[in-house]
Amino acid sequence: MGFPTFWGGVHPPQNKDLTRDKQIEPYLPAGDLAFPMSQHIGAPNAPVVAKGDKVKVGTPLGSADAFVSAPVLSSVSGTVKEVGPRQTVPGSFDTCVVVENDGLYEKEERWVPLPDYENCDPKEYLQRIREAGIVGFGGATFPAAVKFAPPPQDKIKWFIVNGAECEPYLNCDFRLMMESTDEIVKGTALLLRLFPEAEGVIAVENNKPEAIAALSESVARLGVKNVRVQPLTVKYPQGSEKMLIEALTGQEYVVTALPADVGCIIANVRTVQQCWRAIALGEPSTERVVTVTGDAIAEPKNVRIPLGTSIRELVDFCGGFKETPVKVLAGGPMMGMSMRSLDVPAVKGTSGVLALTARSTLLKRASACLHCGRCVDACPMGLVPSALDSLVLNKEYERFEAEGGMNCIECGSCTYVCPACRPLTQSCRDGKSFVMAQRKKRKAAGK
């Protein structure tokens, strides 16, 4: 009997061996740290500190009144050195708070465990999760406190903890499942108090048998009720929300809906662990694990870093480049973002730094579409990527939108299987960006 999976998808080489068995190493940066005011989906923060202010670990640097937002907190103690535009991972210059690290890592005194957290009103969890700045650490960075507060009419049947980590090369979630197993299981049990009628499912791809065994043992040993560990078929992009729901519940739903609309809440394993630490230990969310890997990296590692750490410092901690890379990505090879500079800060969504040589990239020149249909078979969203590519190239954006282009999840499956080497994912990304910009213009004009 096979494990659950979804329609479509691809099987790229996993390339996880470089860091799979590397335990997480802590790194404390020596230089200044920069904190972009937008590290999440939703309204960006406005800086609440000024040059010369003293801060500690957990001090709010930015805040927003909007419901869909999450505060940005300092990950170090020190002095605010600058507030202004700095280059960030996408290459844009965004408002950042720069902190001169004093190396002491003093913590804000107000960060203490939530009193009687196992018996208090679980709604108190939401306030603590928001204050701690917790977002979806799987990549989407949606504010967790918002996700965990669905409308009353949405009856939640499944609380799904996402440990799939289907992106090649990355092992930050796998190592977390191996090294912080009990915290993930305890966090799942704690958050289930928000959804008393739901079943907890910790979903892990079957290429991580050690994590499946460790989590299953922890559930049994801790006596956690109504939580099970579910192995999944190894296929990309198994970790996407729609794919997980389809695999675990057998439900299909319109892509414009939210998971809560079909009775599901999905949270990454690190998000769940961070929620537990914020509630039970009184720790703000100021760090994350990053996989630094690729054949250009001298010493590939999984590293726990304070948010705001320079990517260049992080690469240097891993021995630097043993060979000049032709491509450096923030994230993995399928959905990662090409980096223009290493002098940018790691943020909440930075899951990996992947540096590749010419040997491993095999960049080829794109040719005309062969009309083979492979991209259609691979697309987990049921789209026709080759047609969308043509529409974008011809600037037919209304048709692009009508043909479902905005439903593309940018997983890269179509580009991966295309024998003509067409940048299908990038075309969809460009089309979506244009449509979103037009929508914003119309809204501003009151149309």
Stockholm file with secondary structure:
# STOCKHOLM 1.0

chainA/1-447         MGFPTFWGGVHPPQNKDLTRDKQIEPYLPAGDLAFPMSQHIGAPNAPVVAKGDKVKVGTPLGSADAFVSAPVLSSVSGTVKEVGPRQTVPGSFDTCVVVENDGLYEKEERWVPLPDYENCDPKEYLQRIREAGIVGFGGATFPAAVKFAPPPQDKIKWFIVNGAECEPYLNCDFRLMMESTDEIVKGTALLLRLFPEAEGVIAVENNKPEAIAALSESVARLGVKNVRVQPLTVKYPQGSEKMLIEALTGQEYVVTALPADVGCIIANVRTVQQCWRAIALGEPSTERVVTVTGDAIAEPKNVRIPLGTSIRELVDFCGGFKETPVKVLAGGPMMGMSMRSLDVPAVKGTSGVLALTARSTLLKRASACLHCGRCVDACPMGLVPSALDSLVLNKEYERFEAEGGMNCIECGSCTYVCPACRPLTQSCRDGKSFVMAQRKKRKAAGK
#=GR chainA/1-447 SS CCCCCCSSCBCCCCCCTTTTTCCCEECCCCSCEEEESCCSSSSCCEECCCTTCEECBTCEEEECCSSSCCCEECSSCEEEEEEEEEECTTSCEEEEEEEEECSCCCBCTTCCCCTTTTTSCTHHHHHHHHHTTCBCTTTTCCBHHHHTSCCTTCCCCEEEEECCCCSTTCCHHHHHHHHSHHHHHHHHHHHGGGSTTCEEEEEEETTCHHHHHHHHHHHHHHTCTTEEEEEECCCBTTTSHHHHHHHHHCCCCCTTSCGGGGTEEEEEHHHHHHHHIIIIICCCCCEEEEEEESTTBSSCEEEEEETTCBHHHHHHHTTCBSSCCSEEEESCTTTCEECSCSCSBCCTTCCEEEEECHHHHCCCCCCCCCCCCHHHHHCTTCCCHHHHHHHHHTTCHHHHHHTTGGGCCCCCHHHHHCTTCCCHHHHHHHHHHHHHHHHHHHHHTTC
#=GC SS_cons         CCCCCCSSCBCCCCCCTTTTTCCCEECCCCSCEEEESCCSSSSCCEECCCTTCEECBTCEEEECCSSSCCCEECSSCEEEEEEEEEECTTSCEEEEEEEEECSCCCBCTTCCCCTTTTTSCTHHHHHHHHHTTCBCTTTTCCBHHHHTSCCTTCCCCEEEEECCCCSTTCCHHHHHHHHSHHHHHHHHHHHGGGSTTCEEEEEEETTCHHHHHHHHHHHHHHTCTTEEEEEECCCBTTTSHHHHHHHHHCCCCCTTSCGGGGTEEEEEHHHHHHHHIIIIICCCCCEEEEEEESTTBSSCEEEEEETTCBHHHHHHHTTCBSSCCSEEEESCTTTCEECSCSCSBCCTTCCEEEEECHHHHCCCCCCCCCCCCHHHHHCTTCCCHHHHHHHHHTTCHHHHHHTTGGGCCCCCHHHHHCTTCCCHHHHHHHHHHHHHHHHHHHHHTTC
//
